[in-house]
């Protein structure tokens, strides 16, 4: 079971709440900053960390735009929530802005106080609160995420020169497939779930 909520007031802001029991996600990336919270059960996070990390209830993951990753239940029922937000918008609400280490690599944080802040931000999106309400909840979360020392962290291994060379190719591919964004074109070809699936009417 998965529930999606998109903010009608802040472009590119989405909250997802899901319950899974089987492995269902292959390696993928997003065109947005992704913040995850494990509510129940355990899962295995994989990606650019050079191995896997076991995540438990209360763990928070921060995944910058473009970082390849996957997270699947270890065994049994796994309940989690994710928030996807435009990274530039997040940077504007973060004390250190774009230079914050929060945006330089995948981070796993284990700090009890973060749970309530992630939930408050997610609830603001689901309730489609005012822009001021959403930004207040987001700013409080981003400030805390920036100040807490991560349990696991890895900086991006992306090659800026290679990305620059591939961008024109991926833009043409995106256009041919009718997909907004080079990374979404890659996800479509590999069968991964798009960042913003069609809304159910």
BAFI-3210 file (N, C-alpha, C; in Angstrom, 3 decimals, decimal comma, padded with zeros to 6 digits):
// residues 201
n [1|2|3|4|5|6|7|8|9|10|11|12|13|14|15|16|17|18|19|20|21|22|23|24|25|26|27|28|29|30|31|32|33|34|35|36|37|38|39|40|41|42|43|44|45|46|47|48|49|50|51|52|53|54|55|56|57|58|59|60|61|62|63|64|65|66|67|68|69|70|71|72|73|74|75|76|77|78|79|80|81|82|83|84|85|86|87|88|89|90|91|92|93|94|95|96|97|98|99|100|101|102|103|104|105|106|107|108|109|110|111|112|113|114|115|116|117|118|119|120|121|122|123|124|125|126|127|128|129|130|131|132|133|134|135|136|137|138|139|140|141|142|143|144|145|146|147|148|149|150|151|152|153|154|155|156|157|158|159|160|161|162|163|164|165|166|167|168|169|170|171|172|173|174|175|176|177|178|179|180|181|182|183|184|185|186|187|188|189|190|191|192|193|194|195|196|197|198|199|200|201]
n.u [000,841|000,582|000,652|000,325|000,992|000,774|001,995|-000,015|000,788|003,560|005,828|006,903|007,020|006,518|004,968|005,284|003,836|004,286|003,781|005,458|006,302|007,854|010,873|011,165|012,268|014,569|017,972|018,026|017,540|016,684|015,289|015,294|015,748|015,685|014,109|013,964|012,128|012,105|009,391|008,330|009,590|012,477|015,005|017,084|019,521|021,020|023,549|025,589|027,252|029,167|028,451|026,014|023,504|021,849|018,700|016,713|013,683|012,978|015,310|016,739|017,108|018,980|019,025|020,687|019,801|020,070|021,655|022,386|020,504|018,901|016,317|015,083|012,736|013,953|012,966|009,652|007,040|007,326|007,328|007,382|008,182|008,529|009,883|009,966|011,627|012,241|015,619|016,950|015,085|015,056|017,685|017,488|016,196|017,852|020,265|023,077|022,809|023,425|025,955|025,869|026,731|024,750|023,876|025,827|026,242|025,008|023,327|022,892|021,021|020,760|018,964|016,847|015,219|014,742|012,693|010,109|010,290|010,553|008,084|006,376|006,926|006,198|003,472|002,592|002,818|001,030|-001,367|-001,517|-000,763|-000,395|001,986|003,751|003,451|004,379|007,016|008,042|007,962|009,661|012,083|012,734|013,227|015,367|017,369|017,869|018,694|021,049|022,609|022,938|025,154|025,937|025,354|026,204|027,858|028,520|030,335|029,498|030,265|030,128|031,058|031,645|032,451|031,825|029,075|028,350|029,025|027,257|024,758|023,475|022,805|021,083|019,072|017,975|017,064|015,179|013,334|012,499|011,220|009,238|009,497|009,988|012,990|016,355|017,191|014,807|014,326|016,255|015,368|012,934|013,699|014,975|012,969|012,283|010,299|008,682|009,340|007,105|004,308|001,244|-001,640|-004,264|-007,637]
n.v [-001,189|002,172|005,661|008,773|012,236|015,446|018,740|021,509|024,010|024,378|023,917|020,797|019,396|016,570|014,003|010,702|007,753|004,474|000,894|-002,079|-005,502|-007,067|-007,187|-004,519|-002,364|-001,300|-000,165|003,330|006,838|010,234|013,355|015,149|016,293|013,782|012,667|010,263|008,270|005,632|003,923|001,490|-001,870|-003,320|-002,453|-002,689|-000,629|000,341|001,431|004,177|003,782|001,872|-000,664|-002,256|-000,981|-001,535|-000,472|000,828|001,324|004,786|005,662|008,059|008,992|010,964|011,932|013,328|015,017|013,069|011,017|007,622|004,889|002,362|000,880|-001,661|-003,913|-005,811|-008,142|-009,299|-006,978|-003,641|-000,298|002,968|006,438|008,967|012,042|014,126|016,814|019,872|020,488|022,969|024,622|023,532|024,113|026,858|027,131|026,163|026,648|026,855|026,979|026,112|025,156|023,447|020,419|018,589|018,334|017,123|014,398|011,042|010,566|008,934|009,142|008,834|009,915|010,585|012,959|013,745|012,332|013,397|015,862|015,210|013,961|016,125|017,834|016,185|015,844|018,462|018,705|016,718|017,722|019,915|022,524|026,123|028,047|029,328|027,777|025,275|025,929|026,731|024,339|022,837|024,309|024,035|021,299|021,016|022,541|021,006|018,581|019,405|019,971|017,640|014,954|012,562|008,981|007,382|008,341|009,434|011,027|012,443|010,478|011,219|012,151|015,257|016,234|014,117|013,992|016,450|016,017|013,992|015,101|016,486|014,256|012,794|014,654|014,703|012,106|012,197|013,957|012,471|010,365|011,649|012,522|014,426|015,475|014,294|012,251|010,979|009,811|007,806|006,261|005,410|003,753|001,704|000,632|001,580|003,102|006,148|009,470|011,127|009,616|009,132|010,782|009,254|009,348]
n.w [000,000|-000,897|-000,421|-001,968|-001,786|-003,053|-002,862|-003,519|-003,395|-003,178|-005,603|-006,925|-004,545|-002,603|-000,660|000,492|001,724|002,717|002,794|002,744|001,942|000,410|-001,588|-003,765|-005,071|-007,440|-008,092|-008,355|-009,110|-008,133|-009,271|-007,262|-003,854|-001,420|001,482|003,934|006,298|008,557|009,766|010,790|011,192|009,474|007,061|004,106|002,948|-000,049|-002,374|-003,251|-001,102|-000,937|-000,127|001,981|004,235|007,233|008,092|010,729|012,733|013,102|011,926|009,723|006,363|004,106|000,877|-001,674|-004,761|-007,694|-006,658|-006,770|-005,531|-003,459|-001,511|000,448|002,088|004,867|006,110|006,554|007,573|006,489|007,086|005,908|005,251|002,756|001,612|-001,122|-002,553|-004,317|-004,779|-004,864|-003,648|-001,075|-000,311|-000,083|002,305|004,184|006,744|005,963|003,276|-000,180|000,275|002,368|004,043|003,889|001,318|-000,143|-000,194|000,434|003,487|006,599|009,455|012,967|015,243|017,760|017,948|015,350|014,172|014,857|013,593|010,864|010,510|011,046|008,902|006,752|007,350|006,985|004,247|003,353|004,393|002,870|003,683|004,175|002,232|003,947|006,272|005,427|004,698|007,165|008,648|007,046|007,179|009,888|010,014|008,141|009,347|011,620|010,435|009,272|011,485|012,965|013,585|011,163|011,100|009,063|006,080|002,753|000,267|-002,930|-005,754|-008,295|-011,616|-012,614|-015,168|-016,883|-016,521|-017,624|-020,294|-020,974|-020,633|-022,942|-024,520|-022,844|-022,564|-025,123|-025,221|-023,172|-024,307|-026,526|-025,297|-024,030|-021,416|-018,499|-017,783|-017,603|-015,736|-015,152|-017,572|-017,641|-015,464|-016,509|-018,624|-017,263|-015,838|-013,361|-010,759|-011,543|-010,276|-009,805|-009,948|-011,873|-010,603|-008,776|-009,736]
ca.u [000,000|001,348|-000,147|001,071|000,378|001,567|001,611|-000,528|001,307|005,008|006,116|007,871|007,053|005,673|005,141|004,838|003,786|004,184|003,969|005,901|006,778|008,760|011,813|010,429|012,933|015,908|018,764|017,432|017,860|015,588|015,641|014,935|016,279|014,770|014,284|013,191|012,000|011,605|008,396|008,251|010,336|013,859|015,239|018,489|019,800|022,205|023,801|026,981|027,954|030,157|027,934|024,633|023,299|020,573|017,971|015,749|012,715|013,539|016,428|016,412|018,060|018,944|019,612|020,678|019,375|021,012|022,375|021,816|020,245|017,737|016,029|014,078|012,526|014,844|012,033|008,418|006,375|008,211|006,547|008,282|007,676|009,538|009,551|010,768|011,489|013,223|016,811|017,223|014,158|015,570|018,902|017,108|015,669|018,883|021,170|024,318|022,485|023,920|027,243|025,641|027,131|023,534|023,632|027,035|026,292|023,972|023,536|021,974|021,068|020,036|018,779|015,416|014,453|014,469|011,442|008,986|010,466|010,213|006,636|005,723|007,085|005,361|002,067|002,307|002,632|-000,210|-002,486|-001,397|-000,795|000,044|003,415|004,458|003,437|005,262|008,400|008,431|008,237|010,843|013,271|013,069|013,815|016,662|018,330|018,237|019,443|022,388|023,361|023,147|026,245|025,391|025,936|026,874|027,862|029,444|030,229|029,168|031,365|029,778|032,081|030,985|032,767|031,056|027,675|028,194|029,094|026,087|023,507|022,753|022,260|019,947|017,995|017,321|016,347|014,012|012,377|011,964|010,344|008,197|009,724|010,600|014,216|017,237|017,215|013,553|014,465|017,011|014,484|011,923|014,317|015,341|011,764|012,092|009,107|008,942|009,243|005,735|003,362|-000,051|-002,541|-005,519|-008,803]
ca.v [000,000|003,408|006,872|009,923|013,557|016,520|020,082|022,358|025,353|024,397|023,087|019,717|018,869|015,391|013,101|009,342|006,836|003,161|-000,329|-003,129|-006,740|-007,720|-006,312|-003,973|-001,216|-001,457|001,052|004,430|008,164|011,195|014,727|015,959|015,852|012,813|012,452|009,088|007,911|004,284|003,921|000,154|-002,889|-003,013|-002,489|-002,666|000,489|000,120|002,526|004,606|003,683|000,817|-001,820|-002,079|-000,519|-001,964|000,655|000,438|002,385|006,042|006,091|009,040|009,059|012,178|011,530|014,456|014,796|012,383|009,921|006,298|004,180|001,484|000,490|-002,714|-004,526|-006,919|-009,268|-008,900|-005,700|-002,473|000,924|004,117|007,606|009,712|013,382|014,557|018,269|020,528|020,707|024,409|025,151|023,075|024,876|028,219|027,088|025,557|027,690|027,003|027,025|025,060|024,643|022,529|019,028|017,812|018,183|016,620|012,944|010,317|010,570|008,168|009,764|008,151|010,906|010,527|014,194|013,961|011,681|014,329|016,929|014,649|013,763|017,438|018,317|015,324|016,178|019,764|018,462|015,944|018,621|021,030|023,764|027,324|028,068|029,705|026,628|024,246|026,403|026,733|022,943|022,425|024,988|023,418|019,990|021,158|023,022|019,863|017,632|019,956|020,040|016,309|014,174|011,343|007,688|006,973|009,399|009,263|012,141|012,017|009,996|011,586|012,832|016,431|016,348|013,101|014,413|017,546|015,445|013,144|015,855|016,662|012,956|012,449|015,595|014,228|010,888|012,631|014,539|011,390|009,535|012,487|012,512|015,672|015,324|013,204|011,132|010,250|008,982|006,629|005,448|004,800|002,680|000,601|000,096|002,089|003,918|007,576|010,253|011,588|008,797|009,797|010,814|008,520|010,229]
ca.w [000,000|-000,979|-000,537|-002,448|-001,616|-003,644|-002,453|-004,587|-003,127|-003,385|-006,765|-006,794|-003,181|-002,520|000,486|000,191|002,855|002,097|003,577|001,833|002,558|-000,529|-002,280|-004,909|-005,668|-007,996|-007,990|-009,102|-008,574|-008,248|-009,634|-006,095|-002,567|-000,820|002,922|004,302|007,714|008,786|010,835|011,375|010,478|009,099|005,623|003,686|002,045|-000,882|-003,290|-003,382|000,175|-001,000|000,587|002,420|005,608|007,795|008,670|011,755|013,017|013,577|011,084|008,693|005,260|003,289|-000,397|-002,603|-006,140|-008,574|-006,012|-007,033|-004,282|-003,372|-000,131|000,421|003,404|005,218|006,220|007,205|007,278|006,496|006,886|005,818|004,540|002,004|001,139|-002,265|-002,689|-005,175|-003,953|-004,764|-002,637|000,231|-000,023|000,303|003,665|005,031|007,246|005,181|001,860|-001,060|000,757|003,484|003,784|003,675|-000,114|-000,809|-000,230|001,172|004,937|007,440|010,775|014,046|016,288|018,087|017,741|013,935|013,774|014,970|012,611|009,555|010,504|010,977|007,533|005,920|007,634|006,381|002,815|003,191|004,694|001,924|004,455|003,474|001,904|005,176|007,177|004,871|004,780|008,575|009,003|006,293|007,705|011,181|009,722|007,481|010,340|012,463|009,611|009,058|012,748|013,551|012,987|010,567|011,440|007,823|005,072|001,640|-000,673|-004,281|-006,587|-009,662|-012,401|-013,212|-016,593|-017,586|-016,483|-018,587|-021,637|-021,211|-020,512|-024,222|-024,960|-021,993|-022,853|-026,348|-024,852|-022,399|-025,246|-027,360|-024,474|-023,449|-019,974|-018,041|-016,995|-017,993|-014,782|-015,290|-018,769|-017,223|-014,633|-017,360|-019,390|-016,374|-015,215|-012,010|-010,562|-011,695|-009,057|-009,599|-010,702|-012,087|-009,459|-008,957|-009,702]
c.u [000,878|000,404|000,758|000,287|001,309|001,061|001,123|000,055|002,808|005,343|007,167|007,957|006,034|005,993|004,575|004,884|003,494|004,400|004,304|006,331|007,784|009,701|011,146|011,147|014,324|016,666|018,161|017,918|016,660|016,139|015,367|015,708|015,245|015,123|013,377|013,197|011,429|010,650|008,344|009,089|011,757|014,013|016,737|018,661|021,063|022,350|025,267|027,782|028,972|029,731|026,497|024,589|021,921|019,928|016,892|014,773|013,374|014,698|015,933|017,504|017,868|019,720|019,541|020,226|020,472|021,754|021,654|021,667|019,079|017,553|014,875|013,930|013,464|014,040|010,792|007,928|007,334|007,372|007,505|007,570|008,826|008,987|010,504|010,538|012,580|014,438|017,155|016,339|014,627|016,805|018,566|016,603|016,672|019,883|022,422|024,069|023,060|025,229|027,085|026,080|025,933|023,305|024,809|027,127|025,171|024,325|022,469|022,134|020,214|019,979|017,283|014,623|014,060|013,117|010,262|009,079|010,140|008,701|005,887|005,782|006,186|003,883|001,667|002,065|001,306|-001,440|-002,536|-001,561|-000,330|001,536|004,228|004,548|004,386|006,723|008,901|008,796|009,499|012,119|013,710|013,739|015,211|017,742|018,809|019,075|020,878|023,242|023,687|024,270|025,682|026,093|026,718|026,799|028,849|029,236|029,991|030,410|031,115|030,909|031,415|031,224|031,955|029,588|027,412|028,179|027,844|024,766|022,784|022,114|021,005|018,777|017,240|016,503|015,079|012,920|011,707|010,967|009,190|008,280|010,447|011,825|015,037|017,202|015,938|013,589|015,211|016,117|013,436|012,488|014,647|014,146|011,531|010,866|009,442|008,707|007,814|004,779|002,026|-000,935|-003,794|-006,687|-009,964]
c.v [001,243|004,587|008,024|011,203|014,592|017,858|020,862|023,761|025,489|023,414|022,019|019,088|017,739|014,584|011,745|008,501|005,450|002,031|-001,441|-004,358|-007,456|-006,702|-005,820|-002,824|-001,584|-000,147|002,127|005,745|009,065|012,555|015,670|015,463|014,917|012,605|011,294|008,850|006,505|004,326|002,577|-000,814|-002,456|-003,139|-002,427|-001,574|000,159|001,276|002,888|004,481|002,555|-000,431|-001,577|-001,646|-000,975|-000,771|000,142|001,585|003,623|006,541|007,041|009,017|010,374|011,868|012,694|014,053|014,085|011,218|008,590|005,536|003,208|001,116|-000,506|-003,355|-005,696|-008,203|-008,765|-007,524|-004,529|-001,245|002,110|005,290|008,342|011,094|013,698|016,056|018,817|020,919|022,190|025,052|024,774|023,865|026,274|028,282|026,517|026,618|027,924|027,024|025,852|024,449|023,661|021,116|018,116|017,507|017,571|015,104|012,335|010,291|009,725|008,706|008,992|009,081|010,993|011,786|014,418|013,396|012,658|015,434|016,449|014,477|015,086|018,000|017,508|015,653|017,509|019,620|017,762|016,834|019,802|022,362|024,944|027,231|028,382|028,523|025,535|024,668|026,423|025,316|022,454|023,026|024,380|022,070|020,136|021,656|021,866|018,854|018,095|019,877|018,674|015,570|012,863|010,081|007,133|008,144|009,040|010,438|011,593|011,592|010,356|012,360|014,019|016,553|015,344|013,485|015,501|017,009|014,644|013,909|016,061|015,369|012,615|013,403|015,180|012,978|011,236|013,147|013,451|010,527|010,322|012,541|013,782|015,389|014,120|012,013|010,322|009,364|007,704|005,703|004,732|003,607|001,477|000,035|000,584|002,983|005,388|008,329|010,689|010,765|009,521|009,714|010,006|009,477|009,523]
c.w [000,000|-001,154|-000,954|-002,176|-002,207|-003,150|-003,671|-004,478|-003,369|-004,498|-006,454|-005,420|-003,041|-001,272|000,112|001,454|002,312|003,085|002,588|002,616|001,675|-001,157|-003,557|-005,605|-006,170|-007,800|-008,888|-008,505|-008,788|-008,665|-008,469|-004,880|-001,960|000,645|003,322|005,803|007,813|009,984|011,563|010,544|010,179|007,592|005,348|002,641|001,267|-001,850|-003,314|-002,094|000,205|-000,263|000,958|003,877|006,057|008,481|009,612|012,013|013,629|012,742|009,998|007,621|004,512|002,011|-001,375|-004,005|-006,931|-007,965|-006,247|-005,716|-004,452|-001,908|-000,160|001,792|003,641|005,354|006,951|006,795|007,461|006,165|006,904|005,157|003,880|001,658|000,001|-002,446|-003,598|-004,345|-003,811|-003,697|-001,244|000,645|000,473|001,745|004,667|005,463|006,396|003,680|001,083|-000,579|001,918|003,127|003,535|002,203|-000,867|-000,866|000,578|002,651|005,624|008,851|011,776|015,239|016,571|017,760|016,279|013,504|013,782|013,919|011,201|009,449|010,379|009,558|006,591|006,113|007,006|004,884|002,576|003,407|003,726|002,646|003,610|003,177|003,154|006,140|006,719|005,002|006,221|009,022|008,303|006,858|009,037|010,972|009,124|008,439|011,219|011,681|009,404|010,322|013,359|012,824|012,440|011,065|010,257|006,849|003,966|000,701|-002,062|-005,036|-008,050|-010,321|-013,097|-014,709|-017,410|-017,638|-017,516|-020,014|-021,973|-021,214|-021,847|-024,712|-024,164|-022,215|-024,118|-026,066|-024,080|-023,321|-026,079|-026,595|-023,862|-021,942|-019,579|-017,188|-017,409|-017,049|-014,869|-016,535|-018,435|-016,412|-015,478|-018,119|-018,519|-015,629|-013,811|-011,945|-010,740|-010,396|-008,764|-010,462|-010,859|-010,858|-009,758|-008,838|-009,029]
res [x|x|x|x|x|x|x|x|x|x|x|x|x|x|x|x|x|x|x|x|x|x|x|x|x|x|x|x|x|x|x|x|x|x|x|x|x|x|x|x|x|x|x|x|x|x|x|x|x|x|x|x|x|x|x|x|x|x|x|x|x|x|x|x|x|x|x|x|x|x|x|x|x|x|x|x|x|x|x|x|x|x|x|x|x|x|x|x|x|x|x|x|x|x|x|x|x|x|x|x|x|x|x|x|x|x|x|x|x|x|x|x|x|x|x|x|x|x|x|x|x|x|x|x|x|x|x|x|x|x|x|x|x|x|x|x|x|x|x|x|x|x|x|x|x|x|x|x|x|x|x|x|x|x|x|x|x|x|x|x|x|x|x|x|x|x|x|x|x|x|x|x|x|x|x|x|x|x|x|x|x|x|x|x|x|x|x|x|x|x|x|x|x|x|x|x|x|x|x|x|x]
***
